[in-house]
Amino acid sequence: MSRLSGPALRLTVLVGESDRWHHRPLYSEVVHRARAAGLAGASVFRGIEGFGASSLVHTTRLLSLSEDLPVAVVIVDEEERVRAFLPELDGLVAEGLVLLDRCEVVTYAGRGPAGGGPAGGGHSAGGRGVAAE
C-alpha cells in the first residue's frame, strides 16, 4: 500500500450499471485496471436515480427503468498517477462521463493483509478522508 496524503486527484467515472466490457460489468473492469495499475484505491457507488446525455431518467422506483442505474467509480491518487491511468479508459467508456477533481487526502489507512490495522479503515478511495477543493 502506498502512502497517500496531501494534494491528490479524484477520478470519477459515471456509467450505467448495465454497461459491459467483454461480458464483464464496465465498473468492475475499471476497478480491476486501476488495481493492476497500482493506484491507491477505487470504490464503486450505485446510484438510486439519475440521467445522463440521453436525458432518460433511471430510477429504482420504476421497475422497468431500474435495470440501468447510474454507477460511479471513484479513484483517488497522486495527480501524475491518475493522469497516467486515463488512457486505460480510452475505448472503455463509450457512454458516460469522466471527471477529474483536485482534492486533498486527509486520511488514507487500510487494514493489513491479516485484517489488522485501525478500526474502520479500508481501501476505499471515495469514503471519508478525501476533501474536495
C-alpha positions in Angstrom: 0.0 0.0 0.0 1.4 3.4 -1.0 1.4 6.3 1.4 -1.0 8.9 0.2 -1.5 12.3 1.8 -1.9 15.9 0.8 -2.9 17.1 -2.7 -4.4 14.4 -4.9 -6.6 14.0 -7.9 -10.0 12.3 -7.8 -11.1 10.5 -11.0 -14.9 9.8 -11.2 -16.2 7.6 -14.0 -20.0 7.7 -14.3 -21.6 4.9 -16.3 -24.7 2.8 -16.4 -24.9 -0.4 -14.3 -25.7 -2.5 -17.3 -22.7 -1.2 -19.4 -20.4 -4.1 -20.3 -16.8 -4.7 -21.4 -16.4 -8.2 -22.8 -19.3 -9.6 -20.8 -18.0 -8.1 -17.6 -19.6 -5.1 -15.8 -17.8 -1.9 -17.0 -17.4 -0.6 -13.5 -15.6 -3.8 -12.5 -13.2 -3.6 -15.4 -12.3 0.0 -14.4 -11.7 -1.2 -10.8 -9.5 -4.1 -11.9 -7.5 -2.0 -14.3 -6.9 0.6 -11.5 -5.7 -2.1 -9.2 -3.4 -3.5 -11.9 -2.0 0.0 -12.5 -1.1 0.2 -8.8 -3.5 3.1 -7.9 -4.2 3.8 -4.3 -7.8 2.6 -4.4 -11.1 2.5 -6.2 -14.7 2.4 -5.0 -18.0 1.8 -6.8 -21.2 3.6 -5.8 -24.6 2.6 -7.1 -27.0 5.5 -7.7 -30.7 5.3 -6.9 -31.7 7.7 -9.6 -30.2 9.7 -12.4 -30.0 10.7 -16.1 -27.2 11.4 -18.5 -26.7 12.6 -22.0 -29.8 10.6 -23.2 -32.0 12.5 -20.7 -33.8 9.3 -19.8 -34.3 9.1 -16.0 -33.3 5.8 -14.5 -34.7 5.1 -11.0 -35.2 2.3 -8.5 -38.8 3.5 -8.2 -39.9 2.2 -11.7 -39.2 -1.5 -12.2 -38.8 -1.0 -16.0 -36.1 1.6 -15.6 -34.3 0.1 -12.6 -32.1 -2.2 -14.8 -29.5 0.5 -15.8 -29.0 2.6 -12.7 -26.1 5.1 -12.5 -22.8 3.8 -11.2 -19.8 6.0 -10.1 -16.3 4.6 -9.9 -14.2 6.8 -7.7 -10.4 6.6 -7.8 -8.0 8.9 -5.8 -4.3 9.0 -6.1 -1.4 11.4 -6.8 -2.1 13.6 -9.9 0.5 12.1 -12.1 -0.6 8.5 -11.4 -4.2 9.3 -12.1 -3.4 11.1 -15.3 -1.2 8.2 -16.4 -4.2 5.9 -15.9 -6.5 8.0 -18.1 -5.5 6.2 -21.4 -6.9 3.0 -19.8 -10.3 4.5 -20.1 -10.0 5.2 -23.9 -12.2 2.7 -25.6 -13.7 1.5 -22.3 -16.1 4.4 -21.7 -18.2 4.8 -24.8 -21.1 6.3 -23.0 -20.8 8.1 -19.7 -18.9 10.9 -18.0 -15.3 11.0 -16.8 -14.4 13.8 -14.3 -11.2 14.9 -12.6 -11.3 16.9 -9.4 -8.4 18.2 -7.3 -8.7 17.1 -3.7 -6.7 16.7 -0.5 -6.2 13.4 1.2 -6.6 13.8 5.0 -6.5 10.1 6.0 -5.5 7.0 4.0 -5.3 4.0 6.2 -6.1 0.4 5.5 -6.2 -3.0 7.1 -3.1 -5.2 7.0 -3.1 -8.4 5.0 -4.4 -10.3 8.0 -7.2 -7.9 8.7 -5.4 -6.0 11.4 -4.9 -2.2 11.5 -7.0 0.7 12.5 -10.7 0.0 13.1 -12.9 1.5 10.4 -10.0 1.5 8.0 -10.3 0.2 4.5 -9.1 0.6 0.9 -12.0 2.8 -0.2 -10.9 5.8 -2.2 -14.2 7.5 -2.2 -15.1 7.5 1.5 -14.1 9.7 4.4 -10.7 11.2 4.4 -10.8 12.9 1.0 -11.7 16.6 0.9 -12.5 18.4 -2.3 -11.0 21.7 -3.0 
